[in-house]
Amino acid sequence: MPVREEDVEVSKTVRVAEELEIDKTTVQDTERVTDTVRKERVNVEEVGDVDVQGSTGFNNTTNR
């Protein structure tokens, strides 16, 4: 009596189940905000040949 064996072969097939459509909408928003400023600082950086005048009331810093 001959002995036989069986092999199982499994394969998968790719198919499209669903399709999605994606869009982007460009939105531009402008918002005006008003409030009282408590403190204001000005930092002046002197780079190159710069002549800063009117330094009363300002804190001039030099970064080179």
NORDA-V960326 format. One record per residue. N is the residue number from 1. RES is the residue in one letter. PHI is phi in whole degrees, 0 to 359 (* if undefined). OMEGA is omega in degrees with one decimal (999 if undefined). NEAR is the number of other C-alpha atoms within 12 Angstrom. Layout:
BEGIN
n | res | phi | omega | near
N | RES | PHI | OMEGA | NEAR
N | RES | PHI | OMEGA | NEAR
END
This chain:
BEGIN
n | res | phi | omega | near
1 | M | * | 179.1 | 3
2 | P | 285 | 177.7 | 4
3 | V | 263 | -179.5 | 5
4 | R | 238 | 174.7 | 6
5 | E | 228 | -180.0 | 6
6 | E | 242 | 174.3 | 6
7 | D | 248 | 177.8 | 6
8 | V | 260 | 176.8 | 6
9 | E | 247 | 179.8 | 6
10 | V | 240 | 176.7 | 6
11 | S | 225 | 179.1 | 6
12 | K | 243 | 177.0 | 6
13 | T | 241 | -179.9 | 7
14 | V | 278 | 176.1 | 6
15 | R | 221 | -179.7 | 7
16 | V | 279 | 178.8 | 7
17 | A | 267 | -179.9 | 7
18 | E | 216 | 173.4 | 6
19 | E | 235 | 179.9 | 7
20 | L | 244 | 174.6 | 7
21 | E | 243 | -175.8 | 6
22 | I | 242 | 177.8 | 6
23 | D | 236 | 173.1 | 6
24 | K | 244 | 178.5 | 6
25 | T | 248 | 179.4 | 6
26 | T | 279 | -179.1 | 6
27 | V | 234 | 175.7 | 6
28 | Q | 244 | -176.9 | 6
29 | D | 230 | 177.1 | 6
30 | T | 241 | -178.1 | 6
31 | E | 231 | 179.3 | 6
32 | R | 261 | -177.9 | 6
33 | V | 238 | 176.1 | 7
34 | T | 234 | 179.3 | 6
35 | D | 194 | 178.4 | 6
36 | T | 274 | 179.2 | 7
37 | V | 272 | -177.5 | 8
38 | R | 280 | -174.8 | 6
39 | K | 214 | -179.5 | 6
40 | E | 231 | 179.1 | 10
41 | R | 241 | 177.3 | 12
42 | V | 236 | 174.8 | 13
43 | N | 250 | -179.2 | 15
44 | V | 253 | 177.4 | 19
45 | E | 257 | 178.2 | 16
46 | E | 265 | 178.2 | 15
47 | V | 233 | -179.8 | 12
48 | G | 87 | -178.3 | 10
49 | D | 266 | -175.8 | 8
50 | V | 241 | 176.8 | 10
51 | D | 248 | -179.0 | 13
52 | V | 263 | -179.5 | 18
53 | Q | 240 | 177.4 | 11
54 | G | 73 | -174.8 | 10
55 | S | 274 | 179.0 | 13
56 | T | 291 | 177.8 | 9
57 | G | 87 | -179.8 | 11
58 | F | 244 | 176.3 | 14
59 | N | 258 | -178.4 | 15
60 | N | 276 | 175.8 | 18
61 | T | 241 | -179.8 | 15
62 | T | 248 | 175.8 | 14
63 | N | 243 | 179.2 | 10
64 | R | 233 | 999 | 9
END
